Each structure stands twice: as structure tokens, then as C-alpha cells.
Amino acid sequence: MGDKQYEGVKAGSETSIQIDFQYQGIRCRERLKLKPTPANMKKAAQHRAAVIASIEAGTFDYSVTFPRSKNARKFIRQDRMDHYLRQWLKDKKPTLKTSTYRDYYKILEGQIIPQFGHFMLAEFKRKHAREWAASLTCSNKRLANILSPLRSALSDAVHDELINTNPLLGWRYRKPEADIKRMQDEPDPFTMEEQALILDNLADDSRPLIQFAFWTGLRTSELVALEWTDIDWAKKTVRIDKVITQASRGKAEPPKTAAGIRDVTLLPAAEEALNQQWEFSRDHESGRVFLNPRTHSPWTGDQAIRKTLWAPALKRAGVRYRRQYQTRHTFASMMVSAGEPLAWVSNQMGHTDVIITARVYANWINSAYDQAGQKALRLYWQDKVD
């Protein structure tokens, strides 16, 4: 009695078995590294049957089943997560800011694709994202940033008719606040004494940048991009309409939100800093306000400021280290605790909503309540006030 024959299965060589099947209307042949023994021929037939079943079910991925096959390139599935996300980001690149593209690239390649790249788009469910998010130790803000490009890509996959619904549409994952470590960007302002110590430990050509930061609340990216033409000396305002981040490599870009474009009031301490800085950069060909004192060239991002200017100054001053971003929180907390109008502070900061300002600086608003109501009493109850 001869060896049993299996449809689509035959010996390929002394060390391999060939199977053939139809995929996307094309006849495919693949070799399995199995000696063509009766037992192995049966295994090959079972393998072929599984391939055909997955093709019929719509879950077959050539590059996964036959990763070393030359045919795999012909049949790259655009509905597999890693393939789709890479192509999605490539298509999106022309419409994204340089910094946003770099952030998306790092998130997709560093986190999303390693975790979910093997999924077919239709297989990916909200529970997969929820379970993974619960395992991460980052803040809620960071979680939102990580999930943002994935949510956007899945929305486009719906429009591309690759999936019926976006499993992340309208969904946000938030950990209980008690489980979140304190973020570096939470308000931890410098006291007046600390501010004085820091400024005293800066050279004349470095001090204006930090003094200006303390008294305007500008982001570092806004400080780096500032030009002398942005200053309206008559109105005592500063026009903020561009940023330069580390990722943009010295190239100015628009702020991320419309609220980021604003006119900031030039308070006396900030005006003094500009007058001091005028001596060092007024004739520079770049037109930039703040220059790197070591190179006499424009700053290209926050890293050089932190390494060569900010961190050394705090160390010399003996002040507990906080990120330079805390100069922004220092400004806002001073203004709020002094009783300045929240709407004005919100505009100065470039917040999209005054509610954000109130929420972030709630603790400093409370400290302004001691004299609350006194202005109204003097104005409308003047004859009753002693």
C-alpha cells in the first residue's frame, strides 16, 4: 500500500514538503522544513488546512505565517496594526508640525507597535488598550498623549473602511489620582527668596532670560523663538505667535493651540530684563531676543538652556532643582495669589480656557481670599465702611 496522498501537499525535496493554496486569486507555493515522511506529510496537510481556514476567515497574514517567504512582500496586509500605523504616519507627516510628528513616531514605534503591532485592526478592542494602560506607571496626561495618535489612526481606519468602528472613540483612560506620582510639570513655584538667589547667580548676559521668564510666564519654546520685532514698546506688550522646540531644530512653528497666539503684558520687571538684554543681542542678524552667551547664537531648544545655564545657576544658588518650566508656574502663582483677574492670567499664560487656570492654580487663588470683597465694599458701601 502506497503512502497516503494529501491534496495540495507533496515532497519538495529530501528535507522539505511543498504545500500550495490560493490566496487573493493567486496560486501560492510554500515549502515547510520537514522531511517528507508519512507523519510529516500529514502535519503539512494540517498546516495547509489551517492556512486555508484563516484565509476564509479573513485573518490570514502571509508575513506572519511565512515570514521568510518571497511572497510575503506581495501580500502585506494593510489592515495589520503595524503596517497600517506606519503608513498612516507617513501619510500624515506633511500635515503635522515637526515636533508632533517626532512625538507620534516615538510613541508608535516605541510603545504602540511593539505592544499591538501583531493585531489585525478588526481584532483590536478597547479592552486591549484598557488592560495595557492599567499596566503603565505614567501620569494620566502622558497616557492621553500615548493614546492620542492611536485613536486618531483608528478613526482614519474607519474612514478607509478597514474597520467599522473606532474602539477608542469617546473613550479616555484615567487612573485614580491617588495612584499617580507627582508630575514634574505640576506647580512647584519658586519663592521670592529663591528667585533672587537664582538671579544673583547668573551672569549679566544670562540673567535677563530668566528674569523675563519669571515675569511673563512664557514657555521655554516661546522664549527661544522671541524676536525683537515681537516687542511693542509703546503698548508694553509682547506678541507670542511662534515657538521653537528641540524637535523643530531651530525652526519656528506656530503654537499648538489658537490660544497660544496672544499679546502678553510687559510688566516692569520683564521690561527691565528686555532693556538689559538689548545690549547683548540688539544687532544680531537673527533678530532673536535671547542668545546663548557661550556661542552668541540663537538658542535651538530647551536642552542647552537647561544644561549650560539653568541647572548650574540653581546649583550655585543652593536652590532645590526644579525644571525651568516652573518659572511659568511661578509667574502664574504670583499673579493669582496677588488677586489679579483670572481671565487676564489665563490670557497671559495662553490657556485655552480660564477653567484650566482656575484648576491648576486653585491653591494660590485661595491665598488671595483674605481681602476678598473689600474692593466692592469700598465702592458700593463706602459710607458704611469705617
ZAMARGU-4260 file (C-alpha; in steps of 0.2 Angstrom, whole numbers, plus 5000, padded with zeros to 4 digits):
<rodrens>
0) 5000/5000/5000 | 5007/5017/4995 | 5009/5032/5005 | 4993/5042/5008 | 4991/5057/4996
5) 4985/5074/5003 | 4978/5087/4992 | 4990/5102/4989 | 5004/5093/4998 | 5019/5085/4990
10) 5038/5082/4993 | 5048/5097/4989 | 5065/5089/4992 | 5073/5076/5003 | 5071/5089/5018
15) 5056/5099/5013 | 5037/5097/5009 | 5028/5109/4997 | 5011/5115/5000 | 5000/5125/4988
20) 4985/5136/4990 | 4975/5150/4983 | 4977/5167/4991 | 4969/5183/4983 | 4966/5174/4967
25) 4985/5169/4966 | 4992/5151/4967 | 5005/5151/4981 | 5018/5138/4985 | 5027/5137/5001
30) 5040/5124/5007 | 5040/5118/5025 | 5056/5112/5033 | 5050/5094/5036 | 5057/5078/5029
35) 5043/5070/5018 | 5039/5056/5029 | 5021/5050/5031 | 5019/5058/5048 | 5026/5074/5042
40) 5015/5074/5026 | 5000/5073/5037 | 5007/5088/5048 | 5009/5098/5032 | 4991/5094/5026
45) 4985/5100/5043 | 4996/5116/5041 | 4988/5119/5024 | 4971/5116/5031 | 4974/5129/5044
50) 4980/5142/5031 | 4965/5139/5021 | 4954/5141/5036 | 4962/5158/5041 | 4961/5164/5023
55) 4942/5160/5023 | 4940/5168/5040 | 4949/5184/5034 | 4963/5183/5047 | 4977/5176/5037
60) 4993/5186/5037 | 5006/5180/5024 | 5021/5188/5033 | 5017/5180/5049 | 5013/5163/5043
65) 5028/5163/5031 | 5040/5177/5037 | 5054/5171/5026 | 5044/5169/5010 | 5047/5180/4995
70) 5029/5180/4993 | 5026/5189/5009 | 5030/5206/5001 | 5016/5204/4988 | 5003/5201/5002
75) 5007/5214/5015 | 4991/5217/5024 | 4986/5235/5026 | 4974/5230/5040 | 4988/5224/5052
80) 4991/5237/5065 | 5010/5239/5062 | 5008/5241/5043 | 4993/5252/5045 | 5001/5263/5058
85) 5017/5266/5049 | 5008/5270/5033 | 4996/5281/5042 | 5010/5291/5050 | 5019/5293/5033
90) 5003/5300/5025 | 5000/5312/5040 | 5018/5319/5040 | 5015/5333/5028 | 5001/5340/5039
95) 5010/5338/5056 | 5021/5350/5065 | 5039/5343/5065 | 5038/5341/5084 | 5021/5332/5083
100) 5027/5320/5070 | 5043/5316/5081 | 5032/5313/5096 | 5020/5302/5086 | 5034/5292/5079
105) 5042/5289/5096 | 5025/5284/5103 | 5020/5272/5089 | 5037/5264/5086 | 5042/5264/5104
110) 5026/5259/5113 | 5010/5256/5102 | 5018/5244/5088 | 5028/5233/5100 | 5013/5231/5110
115) 4999/5229/5097 | 5008/5228/5080 | 5003/5210/5078 | 4985/5213/5079 | 4973/5215/5064
120) 4964/5231/5065 | 4947/5222/5067 | 4954/5211/5081 | 4960/5226/5092 | 4947/5230/5105
125) 4945/5243/5119 | 4949/5230/5132 | 4967/5228/5125 | 4970/5247/5127 | 4962/5247/5144
130) 4972/5232/5151 | 4988/5239/5144 | 4985/5257/5150 | 4982/5250/5168 | 4999/5242/5167
135) 5008/5258/5164 | 5016/5269/5178 | 5015/5286/5169 | 5003/5300/5173 | 4985/5302/5166
140) 4992/5316/5155 | 5005/5305/5147 | 4993/5291/5145 | 4982/5303/5135 | 4997/5308/5124
145) 5001/5290/5121 | 4983/5285/5116 | 4980/5301/5105 | 4989/5295/5089 | 4982/5278/5091
150) 4964/5285/5092 | 4967/5296/5078 | 4974/5282/5067 | 4959/5271/5071 | 4947/5285/5066
155) 4955/5286/5049 | 4954/5267/5048 | 4935/5269/5049 | 4935/5282/5035 | 4946/5270/5025
160) 4933/5256/5028 | 4946/5245/5036 | 4936/5243/5052 | 4918/5248/5056 | 4920/5257/5072
165) 4934/5265/5082 | 4935/5256/5098 | 4944/5271/5106 | 4931/5284/5100 | 4925/5295/5115
170) 4935/5284/5127 | 4948/5291/5139 | 4958/5281/5152 | 4961/5289/5169 | 4970/5281/5184
175) 4964/5286/5201 | 4973/5302/5206 | 4980/5294/5222 | 4990/5282/5211 | 4998/5295/5201
180) 5016/5301/5205 | 5018/5319/5206 | 5022/5326/5189 | 5037/5337/5186 | 5026/5350/5177
185) 5014/5352/5192 | 5015/5369/5200 | 5030/5370/5212 | 5034/5388/5211 | 5050/5397/5217
190) 5048/5409/5232 | 5054/5427/5230 | 5070/5422/5240 | 5074/5408/5228 | 5071/5419/5213
195) 5083/5432/5220 | 5096/5419/5223 | 5094/5411/5206 | 5096/5428/5198 | 5111/5433/5208
200) 5120/5418/5202 | 5118/5422/5184 | 5130/5432/5173 | 5124/5448/5166 | 5122/5441/5149
205) 5111/5426/5156 | 5101/5435/5169 | 5088/5444/5158 | 5082/5427/5150 | 5077/5420/5167
210) 5071/5436/5174 | 5060/5438/5159 | 5053/5420/5161 | 5049/5424/5179 | 5039/5439/5175
215) 5030/5434/5159 | 5026/5415/5162 | 5031/5411/5144 | 5035/5393/5139 | 5054/5390/5135
220) 5049/5386/5117 | 5041/5404/5116 | 5056/5412/5125 | 5068/5404/5112 | 5058/5410/5097
225) 5055/5428/5103 | 5061/5441/5091 | 5064/5460/5094 | 5050/5464/5082 | 5038/5455/5093
230) 5040/5469/5106 | 5028/5483/5106 | 5037/5496/5117 | 5024/5509/5116 | 5009/5497/5121
235) 5021/5487/5133 | 5016/5471/5126 | 5024/5456/5118 | 5017/5446/5103 | 5018/5427/5105
240) 5014/5419/5089 | 5028/5406/5086 | 5038/5393/5096 | 5055/5384/5094 | 5056/5367/5101
245) 5071/5354/5102 | 5062/5344/5089 | 5060/5358/5077 | 5079/5360/5076 | 5079/5379/5077
250) 5064/5381/5065 | 5050/5392/5071 | 5032/5384/5071 | 5015/5390/5076 | 5009/5387/5094
255) 4999/5371/5096 | 4983/5380/5100 | 4975/5396/5094 | 4975/5402/5112 | 4994/5401/5112
260) 4994/5416/5100 | 4992/5431/5111 | 4998/5448/5117 | 5007/5447/5134 | 5008/5462/5145
265) 5025/5468/5148 | 5027/5471/5167 | 5040/5482/5173 | 5052/5468/5179 | 5050/5460/5162
270) 5053/5476/5153 | 5069/5479/5164 | 5075/5462/5158 | 5072/5467/5140 | 5082/5483/5142
275) 5096/5473/5149 | 5096/5460/5135 | 5096/5474/5122 | 5114/5477/5125 | 5118/5459/5121
280) 5108/5455/5106 | 5101/5470/5098 | 5112/5469/5082 | 5112/5450/5080 | 5107/5446/5062
285) 5094/5433/5068 | 5083/5446/5076 | 5081/5435/5091 | 5080/5442/5108 | 5089/5429/5118
290) 5106/5421/5113 | 5117/5408/5120 | 5130/5418/5130 | 5143/5404/5126 | 5141/5404/5107
295) 5132/5421/5104 | 5120/5412/5093 | 5101/5409/5095 | 5095/5395/5107 | 5089/5380/5097
300) 5079/5372/5111 | 5077/5370/5130 | 5091/5357/5132 | 5106/5369/5130 | 5097/5381/5142
305) 5095/5368/5155 | 5112/5361/5154 | 5123/5376/5152 | 5113/5390/5161 | 5098/5384/5172
310) 5105/5369/5181 | 5122/5377/5185 | 5113/5393/5192 | 5102/5383/5204 | 5117/5373/5210
315) 5127/5388/5213 | 5112/5396/5222 | 5109/5381/5233 | 5091/5381/5227 | 5081/5364/5226
320) 5081/5359/5207 | 5065/5361/5198 | 5063/5362/5179 | 5064/5379/5170 | 5046/5376/5166
325) 5042/5381/5185 | 5047/5399/5180 | 5030/5398/5171 | 5021/5392/5186 | 5030/5404/5197
330) 5023/5419/5187 | 5005/5412/5187 | 5005/5408/5206 | 5012/5426/5210 | 4998/5434/5199
335) 4984/5423/5206 | 4989/5425/5224 | 4991/5444/5222 | 4972/5444/5216 | 4975/5448/5198
340) 4960/5443/5187 | 4959/5425/5182 | 4954/5430/5164 | 4970/5441/5162 | 4981/5427/5170
345) 4973/5414/5158 | 4977/5425/5143 | 4995/5429/5149 | 4998/5410/5150 | 4990/5406/5134
350) 4977/5394/5141 | 4963/5388/5130 | 4950/5391/5145 | 4950/5401/5161 | 4944/5385/5169
355) 4961/5377/5166 | 4969/5392/5175 | 4957/5390/5190 | 4960/5372/5191 | 4979/5372/5190
360) 4981/5386/5202 | 4967/5383/5214 | 4978/5383/5229 | 4985/5400/5225 | 4968/5408/5222
365) 4963/5403/5240 | 4978/5413/5247 | 4970/5429/5238 | 4954/5427/5248 | 4959/5437/5264
370) 4954/5453/5257 | 4940/5447/5246 | 4925/5458/5245 | 4934/5474/5251 | 4935/5482/5234
375) 4917/5480/5232 | 4913/5487/5250 | 4923/5502/5247 | 4915/5506/5230 | 4897/5502/5234
380) 4896/5503/5253 | 4908/5517/5256 | 4898/5527/5268 | 4896/5511/5279 | 4914/5507/5280
385) 4925/5514/5294
</rodrens>
